[in-house]
Amino acid sequence: MSVMDTALRESLKALRLSGMLETLDARLIQAHGGELGHLDFLQVLCQDEITRRETVAFQRRLQKAKFEQQVTLEEFDFAASPKLPAAQIRDLAALRWLHAGESVILFGPGVIWGSSSRFG
């Protein structure tokens, strides 16, 4: 490790940019291999930091919510709740409504849903 690498690592630590620090070696290999130009290298490192911060914030919110259990949509047992419209919920998760510029309203225990194009 060069003096410059050491100084950069210390700077990243001092600035609390651990997302950049964690991926620095991999990104340097990409840059030296010609996969990343100077601006791309910097942008990818910044995105690494943003991703790490978003992940940490999400994990913090999950812990603060104190859910009894955490289940993703893929893991959810729709058979245990037969009144839930599984196909509609999966359709909502695909986010086609968002890309189409529609609105969605979820209402009540049976999860009745609608979008602006369907309820015009």
Backbone torsions as a table, in degrees:
resi	resn	phi	psi	omega
1	MET	NA	132.8	-177.5
2	SER	-83.0	168.4	177.2
3	VAL	-61.4	-38.8	179.3
4	MET	-64.4	-42.6	177.6
5	ASP	-61.0	-43.3	179.8
6	THR	-63.6	-44.1	179.8
7	ALA	-63.4	-41.7	178.6
8	LEU	-63.3	-43.9	179.3
9	ARG	-62.3	-41.4	177.8
10	GLU	-65.0	-39.4	177.7
11	SER	-63.9	-43.2	178.5
12	LEU	-62.6	-39.0	176.4
13	LYS	-64.5	-45.9	-178.3
14	ALA	-62.7	-34.9	179.7
15	LEU	-86.6	0.5	-178.8
16	ARG	56.8	48.3	177.7
17	LEU	-108.1	60.2	-174.0
18	SER	-68.8	-24.4	175.6
19	GLY	-63.2	-40.6	176.5
20	MET	-68.5	-41.6	-178.2
21	LEU	-62.3	-40.3	-178.3
22	GLU	-65.9	-31.8	-175.6
23	THR	-106.5	2.5	-175.1
24	LEU	-56.5	-47.5	-177.6
25	ASP	-59.8	-45.5	179.9
26	ALA	-64.7	-39.8	-179.3
27	ARG	-70.3	-35.8	176.4
28	LEU	-64.2	-39.6	177.5
29	ILE	-62.0	-43.1	177.8
30	GLN	-62.4	-42.0	-179.3
31	ALA	-66.2	-44.7	179.6
32	HIS	-65.9	-29.5	179.0
33	GLY	-81.5	0.0	177.9
34	GLY	84.6	6.0	179.9
35	GLU	-75.9	-26.9	-177.1
36	LEU	-128.6	129.8	171.8
37	GLY	-79.8	-178.2	-177.7
38	HIS	-59.5	-50.9	-178.3
39	LEU	-68.3	-38.6	177.4
40	ASP	-62.8	-41.9	178.7
41	PHE	-57.9	-48.0	-179.2
42	LEU	-65.9	-42.3	180.0
43	GLN	-63.3	-43.9	-179.2
44	VAL	-65.8	-40.9	176.4
45	LEU	-61.8	-42.5	177.8
46	CYS	-63.0	-41.8	178.6
47	GLN	-64.3	-36.2	175.7
48	ASP	-59.1	-43.1	-179.9
49	GLU	-67.0	-43.8	178.9
50	ILE	-60.7	-44.9	179.6
51	THR	-61.0	-44.1	179.2
52	ARG	-61.9	-44.2	-179.0
53	ARG	-65.0	-41.2	177.8
54	GLU	-63.3	-40.6	179.7
55	THR	-64.6	-45.7	179.3
56	VAL	-63.2	-43.0	179.6
57	ALA	-63.9	-41.1	178.5
58	PHE	-63.5	-45.4	178.6
59	GLN	-62.0	-39.4	178.2
60	ARG	-62.9	-43.0	178.4
61	ARG	-65.6	-38.3	177.2
62	LEU	-62.5	-43.5	178.6
63	GLN	-64.8	-41.7	-179.0
64	LYS	-65.7	-31.7	180.0
65	ALA	-69.3	-22.9	178.7
66	LYS	52.9	47.4	175.2
67	PHE	-63.8	144.4	176.9
68	GLU	-63.8	-40.6	175.7
69	GLN	-149.1	156.8	179.4
70	GLN	-113.5	127.0	-178.4
71	VAL	-135.0	132.6	174.9
72	THR	-82.5	167.7	179.2
73	LEU	-61.1	-36.4	178.8
74	GLU	-65.3	-31.3	-178.1
75	GLU	-89.4	-12.7	-173.9
76	PHE	-65.4	135.4	-179.4
77	ASP	-92.9	93.7	179.6
78	PHE	-68.8	-23.4	178.9
79	ALA	-65.3	-28.6	179.8
80	ALA	-73.6	-20.9	178.4
81	SER	-129.3	75.3	-172.8
82	PRO	-63.7	-18.3	179.5
83	LYS	-76.7	-18.0	178.3
84	LEU	-72.6	131.4	179.4
85	PRO	-78.6	88.4	-173.9
86	ALA	-56.0	-44.4	-177.9
87	ALA	-63.5	-41.1	179.8
88	GLN	-67.3	-39.9	179.5
89	ILE	-66.0	-41.7	177.3
90	ARG	-64.6	-37.3	177.4
91	ASP	-63.4	-41.8	176.8
92	LEU	-61.8	-40.2	-178.2
93	ALA	-65.3	-23.2	178.7
94	ALA	-72.1	-14.7	175.5
95	LEU	64.9	20.5	176.1
96	ARG	-61.4	-33.8	179.7
97	TRP	-62.2	-36.0	-179.7
98	LEU	-68.6	-46.6	-179.6
99	HIS	-66.2	-25.8	178.7
100	ALA	-85.4	-2.9	179.5
101	GLY	74.9	25.7	-179.7
102	GLU	-94.1	164.7	175.3
103	SER	-108.6	152.6	179.0
104	VAL	-127.0	137.7	176.2
105	ILE	-122.8	124.8	174.5
106	LEU	-104.6	132.0	-173.3
107	PHE	-141.9	129.2	168.6
108	GLY	76.8	174.4	-175.2
109	PRO	-67.7	-24.5	180.0
110	GLY	-89.0	2.4	-179.3
111	VAL	50.8	71.8	171.5
112	ILE	-83.6	133.8	-176.7
113	TRP	-130.2	157.2	177.5
114	GLY	-156.2	166.4	176.6
115	SER	-132.6	163.4	-176.0
116	SER	-61.9	-32.3	-178.2
117	SER	-75.3	-26.1	-179.1
118	ARG	-87.9	-27.7	-176.4
119	PHE	-114.2	10.7	178.1
120	GLY	7.7	NA	NA
